[in-house]
Amino acid sequence: MMNNKIVGNKGEQAAAAYLENHGYTVLERNFRAKTGEIDLIVSRGQLIVFVEVKTRGTLAYGVPAEAVNYLKQRKIIRTAQCYIQYKKLYDHACRFDVLEVLAPKSGNMSFRLIENAFEV
C-alpha cells in the first residue's frame, strides 16, 4: 500500500499537468507561509487561482473535496493573502478551487475541478 504522502505528491503532479492542459499557468507549487500551505497557485490571464488538490485512491471515505472543511478553507485564505502581499498582486482577481484527483490502483486517474469551491 502506498502511503498518503506518495499518493498526494503523485496527485499534485498530475493536477499541475491537468491544469496546464486546460489553459492555466502554474505559478507556485506548495507555497508555504506561517499560516499554512497552498498546493498549487495558478493563473489564467489576470486571474489568480489558489488550488487545493485532494487525491484519493478510492471513494470509500467520501469524495475528496469533503476534506476541505471550514478550518482548512480559512488556512488557505490566510495563506493566499500572504501570497498576494508577498507578490504585490493587489490588482488581480482571485478564486479558490478544489481539484479532486481520483487515483485508483488501476492507474487511470480522473479529475474534477470545483471552481469557486469557497469564498473569502
N, C-alpha and C positions, 0 to 999 in steps of 0.2 A: 504494500500500500504506500502510495506517495504521500509525503507529509503536506500539510496545508500550505506551507511556505513555498514549496516547489510548485504546487498546483497554482497558487496565487501568482507567482512570478511568470509561469507559462501563460496564464490568463492575461496578465498585464501586457506581455509582449504581443500576444495575439490581438489584444484590444487596441494597442497602438497601431498595428498594421491595419486592422479593420477600419479605424478612424481615418487613417491616411488614405485608404482606398475609397473612402466616402467624402473626400474633399477637405479634410481637416489637416492642419499642420501641427505636429507635436512640438510644443514649446519646452515642456519640462516633464520629467518622469520622477515620481517620488519626491516631490517638493516638500521639504521639511521646514517647519518653523517651530518655535517653542509651543505653539498652540496645537500642533498636530501635523499630519501629513496628507497630501493630496496625491492620489495615484498618477493621474495624468492631467496636464494643463495643455489644452489645445486651442487653436484659433481657426476661424474661418472668416476671412475678411477682417472687419473691425471687432468681431465678436470673440470674446474670450470665454472658453468653456472649461469649467472645473469638473473633472470626471472621476467619480468613484467607481472603480472596477470591482465587481463581485463575481468570483469564479466558484463554481460548484461542480462536483463530479456527477451528482445526481440531485433530483428534486425531493429526496427523502425528507429533508428538513425545511421544505418550502422553497419559494422562489428566492434567488439571491438578493434581490432588491429589498426584501423584508429585513435584511440585516442592517440596512441603513436607517437606523432609528433616529429619533429626535436628537439624542445626545450626540450621535455621530454627525448628524447634519450641522449642529451648532459648531462642532470642532472644524468641520470642513469650511464653513462660512468664515469663522475667525481666521483660519489659515489662508483662505482666499483673500481676505482683507489685508493680511500681512504681505502676500504676494503682490497685490495691487499697489500697496505703498512702496514696497521694495523696488518694483519695476516702473513706478510712477505712471500707471495705466489708468488714471482717473477718468479719462475721456472715453474709455471703452465700455461698451455694454457687456454684461457677463451673464452667464447662465450656469446652473448646476444640473448635471446629468448623472445618471447611473447607467453603467454599461454592464449588463449581465452576460457572463460567459458561462455556457454550459459545456463542460469538458468531460464527456463520458469516457469510460475506458476504451470504448470502440474507436476513439480517436477523432471523430468528426465533431469539431467544435461548432456551437451555434451561438449567435449573438442577439441581444435585444437591447437597443439603445432607448432609454427613457429620458426624453428631453424635458427640461424644466421639472426634474423629479421633485425638487423642493425649492423654496424661495427664502430669501433673506427675511 
